[in-house]
Structure formats: C-alpha cells, structure tokens
C-alpha cells in the first residue's frame, strides 16, 4: 500500500470517528421535549402521509364525508387546548448548527421563519377537534398559510449553539380561519429570552382543497384568553379595513398626494423648469436603481405536506434577499427590526421557476423598508404573483433617501410609508393613545405541563 493511500485511509477513519462522536453526543444529549422533527412527523401522521416524494398524491375525496357543515357540529375549544412547545436543539445537534449558522456565528433568521411557519400549522391543527372523524382516519382538513402579520424582533442576537424554543396557541378563529400566535425564544445563561413573536393566519380547506372548511369556535377560558380573543377580533377588522383602503382600490389621501408632489418638486431643476428634465436630489437614490432579483428553482425537498412549495421556504428566500438588498443599499450590515406583512396569494408548485424582486421602497432617517415581490415565471414568459413580503431594517446611521421617478414607483413609496408608519406606531390618532394595541399579545402563561396533549415523543 502506497504512502498516499495510507494517509487517505487514516484521514477517512478520523472523519468517520468524528461523525460517530457527533451523532452519539446528539443522541445522549439532554431531551427538553419534542423537536421540530416530531412536529413534522405528527403532521404527516395527521395527514396520513408516508415518507418520500410522490408526484401523484393519493386520492382524498373519501374524506369529504367527515367534514362538518356548520360550526355548531363542532365542540368549542380554548386557547390552552392548542398550546404546545417544540425545540431546536442547537446546543447538542452539531449537524443542525451547520444549517442555522451565519458567517458571523449567529442564527439565520430565515431558518427560524421556516420553523415558525411549520409550527404555526401544527398549532392550528391542534385546535381542530372533529367528532365526525373516525379514529385512525386522516384529517379531512387542509391548512394553508394566508398571511403573517407583525413580526417584531427584540435586541437579542441569536447564537448558533444555544437551544431555541417555539411555543404558541390559537389566538382567534373565524368560520374557516385560524389565527395562531407563536413565540420564539433562545436560552441565554439558563433563562429563556424572547427573540420574536409572530401572528399567522391560516385558512382551513376541505380534503381536496377546493373550498373552505368550518373549524371549531374559540371561547375564552380565562381573563388572559378573553383579552387575546378581543385583540384577534380587532386585528381581523384592521385587515379588512386595510384591504379596502389599498392603493390598488383607492386614491391616495390628501396628505399622501402632497408628499408625492413635494418629492417630484425636489427633482425639478427650477433654472430650467420643465417636466422632462429631472435631477436626483443630494444624498438620494433613484428607486429604480435600488432593486435586485433572483430566480429560484423549487425542488421537491422544498415542498409542504400538500406537494406545494413550503411557505416557510418562501419566507426564508425572501428574507435573505431583502437583507442583501438593504445591505447593498446602506453599505453596512442591517438589523431586521420588523416584518410588516407577508401575503400568500397563490400556491407555488414543485418544479416552478420562482422569481423574486427586492425593492427599497421607503426610507426615513436610519430605517429602510424593503418589499420582496415573488412571482412564478412560466417558460412562455407569463408571470403570476404569489407573495409580497415587507421588511423594516434599522441602520446605525442615517441612510440616503429613496426617490420615486414614476407614478408606479410613487405608489410603492406610499405603500411602504403606510406600513412603516403602522409598525412604528406613527399613525395612531390621539384618541387611541390609551387604547391597547391589538398586536401587543402577552407571553402565554401556559407551559408544556399545562397542555394535556404534550409529551416528549409526540406533541
């Protein structure tokens, strides 16, 4: 055996021994409770799915007969009924650290958004209790993410080698809609410290995903639940109000028209007054130049339980593109402060070409609002919008002002301005200053021991 062969064999044995040590360390590490792997396993069991990718899904028509026609056929549920926890064991799972770590040794926030999306689906699934469904039969429900509302981040910088805990419960229910609130914390010196909290709105569909399906009504089982239920109602009213006041449906108000006209006048050279020649004001950037794009091919590994592209995957891709956009614009590493809104308009099929465009659409002092617009690109050139994502980033110093050139860009500017003012609390009328913010949801008082369906192996 040559010297080179001996060296290669010795190094191979060292690598194998190192991997075995890592795996044993993970298996023997402390078990806090169910992990996200358990969450996924439970969701697959609930849906009656098997491991592996199957392009042709099994027929679920036979499950339609187990769906109730009205909410009166379903027992009321409380928030504690849906409460659960799950963990990301980064302190012991070294291989998982590789998926979560950034180049600075922190945690990729896009990965955490993926985890929160899957966990929110499980929370919503735990809310549903259907007496018409026989034991051992897969659920006749399909749960899809409609939107993610108001994700606010604390100053905690998550580390790649400390455990993360997700917890949550249902916070509001409509006829076929389920709102879930999810908290995400990381262990710091033996204490759980909050990183973020997100509100997910799910739509319940029938087993073949052709129409809405009614879900259990939600009742308040305590003063804590009563307050959150009232906030959920207020959030639902706000969503409807914002949808009706969209710039795609209504003219900008008088103040907004004044803002846009003032921006236009700043681009006019009054020594040569004309509508044709425009110049960029000092310390500003044309909006058309503050845009980057990419194209993502959607593989089967990115699918959800319904053979569509997983919403969490879309959130991760959009977040990381938006961060890059803010980084290029400001020339410094940005801090993610808020995710204003995430809208899911159409499902994305496995095998799709997903095109994402990231725009800086609004700036104010040291803040940047970034919009990521996602659309499926057909090989023939047809485009179909699937998602919009809005992010607010904070910089250590004041940034250049973004300036729209066209009416289209002016509407993007106003859209970003509206969302920025809302998440920063700048558009509240004086009469509402003492009114509780419906997005201010206190941390859940429940623990895994108070949730009757929690266990170490199955949530």
TIKOLKE-687485 format. One record per residue (C-alpha): residue number from 1; residue in three letters; chain; x, y, z. Coordinates in Angstrom, 2 decimals, padded with zeros to 5 digits. Layout:
N
vonu,dolo,drenke,c1,c2,c3
NUM,Ala,A,X,Y,Z .
...
END
This chain:
459
vonu,dolo,drenke,c1,c2,c3
1,Unk,A,000.00,000.00,000.00 .
2,Unk,A,001.47,003.36,-001.02 .
3,Unk,A,002.14,006.16,001.49 .
4,Unk,A,-000.58,008.35,-000.09 .
5,Unk,A,-003.15,005.53,000.20 .
6,Unk,A,-002.27,005.01,003.86 .
7,Unk,A,-002.73,008.73,004.58 .
8,Unk,A,-006.10,008.78,002.80 .
9,Unk,A,-007.32,005.71,004.73 .
10,Unk,A,-006.17,007.19,008.06 .
11,Unk,A,-007.93,010.51,007.37 .
12,Unk,A,-011.11,008.69,006.30 .
13,Unk,A,-011.17,006.77,009.60 .
14,Unk,A,-010.68,010.03,011.52 .
15,Unk,A,-013.65,011.64,009.72 .
16,Unk,A,-015.85,008.59,010.37 .
17,Unk,A,-014.87,008.53,014.05 .
18,Unk,A,-015.59,012.26,014.33 .
19,Unk,A,-019.05,011.85,012.82 .
20,Unk,A,-019.81,008.94,015.14 .
21,Unk,A,-018.81,011.05,018.15 .
22,Unk,A,-021.09,013.87,016.98 .
23,Unk,A,-024.04,011.53,016.46 .
24,Unk,A,-023.56,009.86,019.86 .
25,Unk,A,-023.33,013.28,021.52 .
26,Unk,A,-026.61,014.29,019.90 .
27,Unk,A,-028.36,011.05,020.90 .
28,Unk,A,-027.15,011.24,024.50 .
29,Unk,A,-027.78,015.00,024.89 .
30,Unk,A,-030.46,016.30,027.28 .
31,Unk,A,-034.01,015.99,025.93 .
32,Unk,A,-036.06,019.10,026.68 .
33,Unk,A,-039.13,017.85,024.85 .
34,Unk,A,-040.44,017.46,021.32 .
35,Unk,A,-038.37,018.90,018.49 .
36,Unk,A,-039.48,020.24,015.13 .
37,Unk,A,-038.76,016.81,013.70 .
38,Unk,A,-041.54,015.50,015.94 .
39,Unk,A,-043.82,018.30,014.74 .
40,Unk,A,-043.28,017.28,011.12 .
41,Unk,A,-043.79,013.59,011.94 .
42,Unk,A,-047.05,014.35,013.73 .
43,Unk,A,-048.32,016.47,010.84 .
44,Unk,A,-047.53,013.67,008.37 .
45,Unk,A,-049.32,011.15,010.58 .
46,Unk,A,-052.30,013.50,010.86 .
47,Unk,A,-052.47,013.81,007.06 .
48,Unk,A,-051.94,010.08,006.53 .
49,Unk,A,-048.74,010.62,004.53 .
50,Unk,A,-045.68,008.43,004.11 .
51,Unk,A,-042.05,009.44,003.80 .
52,Unk,A,-040.72,010.10,000.32 .
53,Unk,A,-041.69,012.28,-002.61 .
54,Unk,A,-044.66,011.09,-004.68 .
55,Unk,A,-045.50,013.32,-007.67 .
56,Unk,A,-049.01,011.83,-007.79 .
57,Unk,A,-050.80,012.25,-004.49 .
58,Unk,A,-053.31,009.74,-003.18 .
59,Unk,A,-057.00,010.49,-003.57 .
60,Unk,A,-058.52,012.26,-000.54 .
61,Unk,A,-062.10,012.55,-001.87 .
62,Unk,A,-063.33,009.90,000.57 .
63,Unk,A,-062.54,012.21,003.49 .
64,Unk,A,-065.08,014.85,002.43 .
65,Unk,A,-067.90,012.98,004.20 .
66,Unk,A,-066.19,013.53,007.56 .
67,Unk,A,-066.31,017.34,007.32 .
68,Unk,A,-068.95,019.22,009.34 .
69,Unk,A,-071.31,021.59,007.54 .
70,Unk,A,-071.64,024.11,010.40 .
71,Unk,A,-069.65,025.19,013.45 .
72,Unk,A,-072.50,024.01,015.67 .
73,Unk,A,-071.44,020.43,014.90 .
74,Unk,A,-068.02,021.04,016.46 .
75,Unk,A,-067.19,021.43,020.17 .
76,Unk,A,-065.83,024.83,021.30 .
77,Unk,A,-062.12,024.99,022.08 .
78,Unk,A,-059.97,027.17,024.33 .
79,Unk,A,-056.51,028.57,023.68 .
80,Unk,A,-054.98,026.17,026.16 .
81,Unk,A,-056.28,023.26,024.06 .
82,Unk,A,-053.96,024.24,021.22 .
83,Unk,A,-050.95,025.32,023.28 .
84,Unk,A,-047.74,023.41,022.56 .
85,Unk,A,-043.96,023.75,022.56 .
86,Unk,A,-041.15,022.49,020.37 .
87,Unk,A,-037.38,022.87,020.49 .
88,Unk,A,-034.48,023.34,018.10 .
89,Unk,A,-031.64,021.55,019.94 .
90,Unk,A,-028.73,023.65,018.68 .
91,Unk,A,-026.70,023.08,021.85 .
92,Unk,A,-026.36,019.34,021.14 .
93,Unk,A,-027.13,018.88,017.43 .
94,Unk,A,-023.89,019.93,015.76 .
95,Unk,A,-025.08,018.90,012.30 .
96,Unk,A,-028.16,021.11,012.66 .
97,Unk,A,-025.92,024.02,013.66 .
98,Unk,A,-024.46,023.88,010.16 .
99,Unk,A,-027.89,024.67,008.67 .
100,Unk,A,-028.62,027.54,011.05 .
101,Unk,A,-025.28,029.33,011.49 .
102,Unk,A,-024.40,032.58,009.72 .
103,Unk,A,-020.88,033.60,008.76 .
104,Unk,A,-020.77,035.66,011.98 .
105,Unk,A,-021.74,032.73,014.21 .
106,Unk,A,-025.33,033.90,014.70 .
107,Unk,A,-028.55,032.16,013.60 .
108,Unk,A,-030.10,032.64,010.16 .
109,Unk,A,-033.42,034.36,010.78 .
110,Unk,A,-034.77,032.88,007.56 .
111,Unk,A,-034.38,029.39,009.04 .
112,Unk,A,-036.30,030.47,012.11 .
113,Unk,A,-039.15,031.84,009.98 .
114,Unk,A,-039.32,028.43,008.28 .
115,Unk,A,-039.60,026.75,011.67 .
116,Unk,A,-042.26,029.16,012.90 .
117,Unk,A,-044.41,028.60,009.83 .
118,Unk,A,-044.45,024.82,010.26 .
119,Unk,A,-045.04,025.16,013.99 .
120,Unk,A,-047.97,027.56,013.40 .
121,Unk,A,-049.63,024.95,011.18 .
122,Unk,A,-049.33,022.38,013.98 .
123,Unk,A,-050.82,024.83,016.49 .
124,Unk,A,-053.80,025.37,014.17 .
125,Unk,A,-054.15,021.62,013.65 .
126,Unk,A,-054.29,021.05,017.43 .
127,Unk,A,-057.22,023.47,017.65 .
128,Unk,A,-059.37,021.28,015.40 .
129,Unk,A,-061.38,018.60,017.18 .
130,Unk,A,-063.74,016.84,014.79 .
131,Unk,A,-066.16,014.28,016.32 .
132,Unk,A,-067.22,013.21,012.81 .
133,Unk,A,-063.73,011.87,012.04 .
134,Unk,A,-063.31,008.19,012.98 .
135,Unk,A,-060.22,007.08,014.86 .
136,Unk,A,-057.34,006.09,012.58 .
137,Unk,A,-058.65,008.11,009.62 .
138,Unk,A,-056.52,011.00,008.26 .
139,Unk,A,-057.80,014.50,008.86 .
140,Unk,A,-060.25,015.81,006.24 .
141,Unk,A,-058.74,019.30,006.65 .
142,Unk,A,-056.02,021.06,004.67 .
143,Unk,A,-054.40,024.05,006.41 .
144,Unk,A,-052.71,026.75,004.32 .
145,Unk,A,-050.94,029.95,005.40 .
146,Unk,A,-052.79,033.09,004.28 .
147,Unk,A,-050.61,035.77,005.85 .
148,Unk,A,-048.08,036.55,008.53 .
149,Unk,A,-048.80,039.72,010.48 .
150,Unk,A,-046.50,041.96,012.51 .
151,Unk,A,-043.33,040.05,013.35 .
152,Unk,A,-041.29,042.19,015.75 .
153,Unk,A,-037.73,041.37,016.80 .
154,Unk,A,-036.02,042.16,020.10 .
155,Unk,A,-032.37,043.17,020.55 .
156,Unk,A,-031.36,039.56,021.22 .
157,Unk,A,-028.78,038.31,018.72 .
158,Unk,A,-029.42,034.54,018.49 .
159,Unk,A,-026.38,032.28,018.77 .
160,Unk,A,-025.90,029.11,016.73 .
161,Unk,A,-025.01,026.87,019.68 .
162,Unk,A,-027.87,027.52,022.14 .
163,Unk,A,-031.29,025.83,022.17 .
164,Unk,A,-034.33,027.60,020.72 .
165,Unk,A,-037.89,027.15,021.98 .
166,Unk,A,-041.07,027.72,020.00 .
167,Unk,A,-044.39,027.99,021.79 .
168,Unk,A,-047.82,029.14,020.78 .
169,Unk,A,-051.56,028.72,020.68 .
170,Unk,A,-054.58,029.75,018.63 .
171,Unk,A,-055.48,033.41,019.30 .
172,Unk,A,-058.61,033.98,017.17 .
173,Unk,A,-060.95,031.91,014.98 .
174,Unk,A,-063.41,032.81,012.25 .
175,Unk,A,-065.67,030.45,010.38 .
176,Unk,A,-062.83,028.82,008.44 .
177,Unk,A,-059.87,030.95,009.54 .
178,Unk,A,-057.48,030.20,012.38 .
179,Unk,A,-055.05,032.77,013.78 .
180,Unk,A,-052.06,031.41,015.68 .
181,Unk,A,-049.57,033.35,017.79 .
182,Unk,A,-046.06,031.91,018.01 .
183,Unk,A,-043.24,032.97,020.33 .
184,Unk,A,-039.61,032.18,019.67 .
185,Unk,A,-037.03,032.25,022.47 .
186,Unk,A,-033.43,031.23,022.97 .
187,Unk,A,-031.77,030.00,026.13 .
188,Unk,A,-029.26,032.53,027.48 .
189,Unk,A,-027.37,031.59,030.65 .
190,Unk,A,-030.14,029.25,031.78 .
191,Unk,A,-033.01,031.65,031.04 .
192,Unk,A,-035.37,031.76,028.07 .
193,Unk,A,-035.09,035.16,026.36 .
194,Unk,A,-037.62,036.31,023.76 .
195,Unk,A,-036.37,036.83,020.21 .
196,Unk,A,-039.62,037.43,018.36 .
197,Unk,A,-043.36,036.85,018.23 .
198,Unk,A,-045.39,036.30,015.07 .
199,Unk,A,-049.07,036.08,014.18 .
200,Unk,A,-050.02,033.57,011.47 .
201,Unk,A,-053.41,033.45,009.79 .
202,Unk,A,-054.37,030.02,008.41 .
203,Unk,A,-057.23,029.04,006.14 .
204,Unk,A,-058.93,025.68,006.68 .
205,Unk,A,-059.83,023.94,003.42 .
206,Unk,A,-061.54,020.67,002.63 .
207,Unk,A,-059.58,017.48,001.97 .
208,Unk,A,-059.20,018.21,-001.77 .
209,Unk,A,-058.51,021.93,-001.27 .
210,Unk,A,-061.45,023.14,-003.35 .
211,Unk,A,-063.48,025.07,-000.75 .
212,Unk,A,-063.38,026.41,002.80 .
213,Unk,A,-063.98,024.09,005.76 .
214,Unk,A,-065.56,025.19,009.04 .
215,Unk,A,-063.49,024.88,012.22 .
216,Unk,A,-064.19,024.75,015.94 .
217,Unk,A,-065.31,028.02,017.56 .
218,Unk,A,-062.90,029.53,020.08 .
219,Unk,A,-064.07,030.51,023.56 .
220,Unk,A,-062.18,032.32,026.30 .
221,Unk,A,-061.28,030.05,029.20 .
222,Unk,A,-059.64,032.80,031.31 .
223,Unk,A,-059.13,036.56,031.51 .
224,Unk,A,-055.88,036.11,029.59 .
225,Unk,A,-057.72,034.36,026.76 .
226,Unk,A,-060.54,036.93,026.78 .
227,Unk,A,-058.08,039.78,026.20 .
228,Unk,A,-056.32,037.97,023.36 .
229,Unk,A,-059.61,036.99,021.74 .
230,Unk,A,-060.71,040.63,021.70 .
231,Unk,A,-057.37,041.59,020.15 .
232,Unk,A,-057.85,038.94,017.47 .
233,Unk,A,-061.20,040.47,016.57 .
234,Unk,A,-059.58,043.92,016.30 .
235,Unk,A,-056.81,042.53,014.08 .
236,Unk,A,-059.38,040.94,011.78 .
237,Unk,A,-061.24,044.26,011.47 .
238,Unk,A,-057.97,046.04,010.70 .
239,Unk,A,-057.07,043.57,007.95 .
240,Unk,A,-060.40,044.14,006.23 .
241,Unk,A,-060.05,047.92,006.59 .
242,Unk,A,-056.55,047.93,005.10 .
243,Unk,A,-057.65,045.71,002.22 .
244,Unk,A,-060.46,048.11,001.33 .
245,Unk,A,-058.13,051.15,001.58 .
246,Unk,A,-055.41,049.61,-000.62 .
247,Unk,A,-053.83,051.91,-003.19 .
248,Unk,A,-054.93,049.35,-005.76 .
249,Unk,A,-058.53,050.28,-004.89 .
250,Unk,A,-058.47,053.86,-003.54 .
251,Unk,A,-056.80,057.15,-004.43 .
252,Unk,A,-054.02,058.36,-002.13 .
253,Unk,A,-055.39,060.68,000.53 .
254,Unk,A,-054.70,064.42,000.52 .
255,Unk,A,-051.62,064.16,002.71 .
256,Unk,A,-050.13,061.40,000.56 .
257,Unk,A,-050.76,063.39,-002.63 .
258,Unk,A,-048.90,066.31,-001.06 .
259,Unk,A,-045.99,064.02,-000.11 .
260,Unk,A,-045.63,062.71,-003.68 .
261,Unk,A,-045.88,066.17,-005.23 .
262,Unk,A,-043.22,067.51,-002.85 .
263,Unk,A,-040.93,064.63,-003.84 .
264,Unk,A,-041.49,065.45,-007.50 .
265,Unk,A,-040.65,069.13,-006.99 .
266,Unk,A,-037.34,068.15,-005.38 .
267,Unk,A,-036.34,066.52,-008.67 .
268,Unk,A,-037.11,069.59,-010.80 .
269,Unk,A,-034.35,071.99,-011.83 .
270,Unk,A,-036.04,075.40,-011.48 .
271,Unk,A,-033.34,077.10,-013.52 .
272,Unk,A,-034.70,075.07,-016.44 .
273,Unk,A,-038.33,074.41,-015.41 .
274,Unk,A,-039.72,071.52,-017.42 .
275,Unk,A,-041.44,068.21,-016.82 .
276,Unk,A,-038.89,066.43,-018.99 .
277,Unk,A,-035.58,067.08,-017.24 .
278,Unk,A,-035.30,065.74,-013.73 .
279,Unk,A,-032.30,065.54,-011.44 .
280,Unk,A,-031.53,063.46,-008.39 .
281,Unk,A,-031.57,065.47,-005.13 .
282,Unk,A,-028.45,065.35,-002.93 .
283,Unk,A,-027.97,062.29,-000.71 .
284,Unk,A,-030.68,060.38,-002.58 .
285,Unk,A,-031.10,057.26,-004.71 .
286,Unk,A,-033.50,056.63,-007.59 .
287,Unk,A,-035.87,053.83,-006.65 .
288,Unk,A,-035.33,052.03,-009.96 .
289,Unk,A,-031.65,051.51,-009.07 .
290,Unk,A,-032.38,050.06,-005.59 .
291,Unk,A,-033.62,046.72,-006.82 .
292,Unk,A,-032.14,043.23,-007.06 .
293,Unk,A,-033.68,039.98,-008.33 .
294,Unk,A,-033.09,036.25,-008.36 .
295,Unk,A,-034.69,033.10,-009.71 .
296,Unk,A,-035.17,030.00,-007.54 .
297,Unk,A,-035.96,026.56,-008.90 .
298,Unk,A,-038.35,024.85,-006.49 .
299,Unk,A,-037.24,021.28,-005.79 .
300,Unk,A,-039.24,018.52,-004.04 .
301,Unk,A,-037.17,018.98,-000.86 .
302,Unk,A,-038.85,022.42,-000.52 .
303,Unk,A,-042.40,021.00,-000.54 .
304,Unk,A,-045.04,021.03,002.18 .
305,Unk,A,-047.43,018.21,003.08 .
306,Unk,A,-049.63,019.02,000.08 .
307,Unk,A,-046.87,018.79,-002.57 .
308,Unk,A,-046.77,022.58,-002.91 .
309,Unk,A,-043.74,024.68,-002.07 .
310,Unk,A,-043.49,025.17,001.69 .
311,Unk,A,-044.42,028.69,002.78 .
312,Unk,A,-041.53,028.76,005.23 .
313,Unk,A,-039.10,028.15,002.36 .
314,Unk,A,-040.54,031.17,000.53 .
315,Unk,A,-040.17,033.27,003.69 .
316,Unk,A,-036.54,032.25,004.10 .
317,Unk,A,-035.67,033.02,000.49 .
318,Unk,A,-037.42,036.41,000.62 .
319,Unk,A,-035.90,037.42,003.96 .
320,Unk,A,-032.36,036.65,002.87 .
321,Unk,A,-032.86,038.51,-000.42 .
322,Unk,A,-034.31,041.53,001.43 .
323,Unk,A,-031.32,041.55,003.82 .
324,Unk,A,-028.96,041.55,000.84 .
325,Unk,A,-030.92,044.40,-000.71 .
326,Unk,A,-030.72,046.51,002.46 .
327,Unk,A,-027.02,045.67,002.82 .
328,Unk,A,-026.22,046.83,-000.71 .
329,Unk,A,-028.28,049.99,-000.25 .
330,Unk,A,-026.80,051.10,003.08 .
331,Unk,A,-023.29,049.63,002.69 .
332,Unk,A,-023.47,048.36,006.30 .
333,Unk,A,-024.93,045.18,007.80 .
334,Unk,A,-028.61,045.89,008.53 .
335,Unk,A,-030.57,044.82,011.58 .
336,Unk,A,-034.01,043.29,010.93 .
337,Unk,A,-036.48,045.18,013.10 .
338,Unk,A,-039.95,044.23,011.81 .
339,Unk,A,-041.61,042.01,009.27 .
340,Unk,A,-044.62,044.15,008.48 .
341,Unk,A,-046.76,041.84,006.38 .
342,Unk,A,-046.41,038.63,004.39 .
343,Unk,A,-049.21,037.80,001.99 .
344,Unk,A,-049.77,034.41,000.34 .
345,Unk,A,-051.91,034.82,-002.79 .
346,Unk,A,-051.34,031.65,-004.80 .
347,Unk,A,-049.65,028.30,-004.11 .
348,Unk,A,-046.33,027.57,-005.77 .
349,Unk,A,-046.00,024.19,-007.47 .
350,Unk,A,-042.94,022.00,-007.08 .
351,Unk,A,-040.84,022.45,-010.21 .
352,Unk,A,-041.78,026.12,-010.60 .
353,Unk,A,-039.36,028.88,-011.50 .
354,Unk,A,-039.83,031.39,-008.69 .
355,Unk,A,-038.69,034.93,-009.47 .
356,Unk,A,-038.14,037.32,-006.57 .
357,Unk,A,-037.63,041.08,-006.84 .
358,Unk,A,-036.40,043.04,-003.82 .
359,Unk,A,-037.05,046.81,-003.81 .
360,Unk,A,-036.13,049.51,-001.34 .
361,Unk,A,-039.44,051.39,-001.39 .
362,Unk,A,-039.23,053.75,001.58 .
363,Unk,A,-036.56,055.29,003.82 .
364,Unk,A,-036.74,057.53,006.87 .
365,Unk,A,-033.75,058.58,008.97 .
366,Unk,A,-031.90,055.30,009.66 .
367,Unk,A,-034.71,052.94,008.60 .
368,Unk,A,-035.24,051.12,005.33 .
369,Unk,A,-038.48,049.48,004.15 .
370,Unk,A,-037.89,046.63,001.69 .
371,Unk,A,-040.57,044.94,-000.42 .
372,Unk,A,-039.92,041.49,-001.89 .
373,Unk,A,-042.34,040.60,-004.67 .
374,Unk,A,-042.48,036.90,-005.60 .
375,Unk,A,-043.95,035.54,-008.81 .
376,Unk,A,-043.93,032.29,-010.72 .
377,Unk,A,-042.25,032.60,-014.10 .
378,Unk,A,-043.71,030.44,-016.84 .
379,Unk,A,-041.25,029.35,-019.57 .
380,Unk,A,-043.51,031.16,-022.06 .
381,Unk,A,-042.88,034.40,-020.16 .
382,Unk,A,-046.18,034.60,-018.24 .
383,Unk,A,-045.90,035.88,-014.67 .
384,Unk,A,-048.22,035.17,-011.75 .
385,Unk,A,-047.84,036.92,-008.36 .
386,Unk,A,-047.66,034.54,-005.39 .
387,Unk,A,-046.38,036.58,-002.43 .
388,Unk,A,-045.50,040.00,-001.09 .
389,Unk,A,-043.10,040.43,001.84 .
390,Unk,A,-042.41,043.70,003.72 .
391,Unk,A,-039.38,044.22,005.98 .
392,Unk,A,-038.13,047.12,008.11 .
393,Unk,A,-034.37,047.30,008.68 .
394,Unk,A,-032.51,049.57,011.08 .
395,Unk,A,-029.09,051.04,010.30 .
396,Unk,A,-026.52,052.54,012.71 .
397,Unk,A,-026.70,055.90,010.90 .
398,Unk,A,-028.98,057.86,008.60 .
399,Unk,A,-029.39,056.41,005.11 .
400,Unk,A,-029.87,058.05,001.73 .
401,Unk,A,-033.44,058.93,000.74 .
402,Unk,A,-035.21,056.82,-001.85 .
403,Unk,A,-036.84,058.84,-004.65 .
404,Unk,A,-039.56,057.51,-007.00 .
405,Unk,A,-039.49,058.55,-010.65 .
406,Unk,A,-042.78,057.20,-011.99 .
407,Unk,A,-046.35,057.01,-010.72 .
408,Unk,A,-045.91,053.27,-010.23 .
409,Unk,A,-042.89,053.88,-008.00 .
410,Unk,A,-044.76,056.67,-006.17 .
411,Unk,A,-047.46,054.14,-005.22 .
412,Unk,A,-044.78,051.75,-003.96 .
413,Unk,A,-043.34,054.61,-001.91 .
414,Unk,A,-046.73,055.39,-000.35 .
415,Unk,A,-047.41,051.70,000.31 .
416,Unk,A,-044.11,051.41,002.14 .
417,Unk,A,-044.78,054.66,004.02 .
418,Unk,A,-048.14,053.36,005.26 .
419,Unk,A,-046.69,050.08,006.51 .
420,Unk,A,-043.68,051.79,008.08 .
421,Unk,A,-045.86,054.25,009.99 .
422,Unk,A,-048.08,051.44,011.23 .
423,Unk,A,-045.32,049.15,012.54 .
424,Unk,A,-043.53,052.12,014.14 .
425,Unk,A,-046.76,053.33,015.78 .
426,Unk,A,-046.68,056.70,013.98 .
427,Unk,A,-050.23,056.77,012.59 .
428,Unk,A,-052.32,056.34,015.73 .
429,Unk,A,-054.93,059.09,016.32 .
430,Unk,A,-054.65,060.87,019.70 .
431,Unk,A,-057.93,059.32,020.86 .
432,Unk,A,-056.43,055.83,020.60 .
433,Unk,A,-053.23,056.55,022.52 .
434,Unk,A,-054.64,054.92,025.67 .
435,Unk,A,-056.23,052.03,023.83 .
436,Unk,A,-054.45,048.69,023.99 .
437,Unk,A,-052.59,047.74,020.83 .
438,Unk,A,-054.26,044.54,019.46 .
439,Unk,A,-050.82,043.32,018.34 .
440,Unk,A,-049.49,043.51,021.89 .
441,Unk,A,-050.02,039.89,022.93 .
442,Unk,A,-048.52,038.99,026.33 .
443,Unk,A,-046.43,035.84,026.65 .
444,Unk,A,-048.53,032.74,027.16 .
445,Unk,A,-048.92,031.69,030.83 .
446,Unk,A,-049.15,028.05,029.79 .
447,Unk,A,-046.32,025.53,029.97 .
448,Unk,A,-045.88,022.14,028.39 .
449,Unk,A,-047.10,020.54,031.63 .
450,Unk,A,-050.36,022.51,031.44 .
451,Unk,A,-051.06,021.28,027.93 .
452,Unk,A,-052.74,017.93,028.26 .
453,Unk,A,-051.51,016.60,024.91 .
454,Unk,A,-047.81,017.40,025.31 .
455,Unk,A,-045.24,014.65,025.70 .
456,Unk,A,-041.59,014.08,024.98 .
457,Unk,A,-042.23,011.95,021.91 .
458,Unk,A,-045.41,013.33,020.46 .
459,Unk,A,-046.81,016.83,020.69 .
END
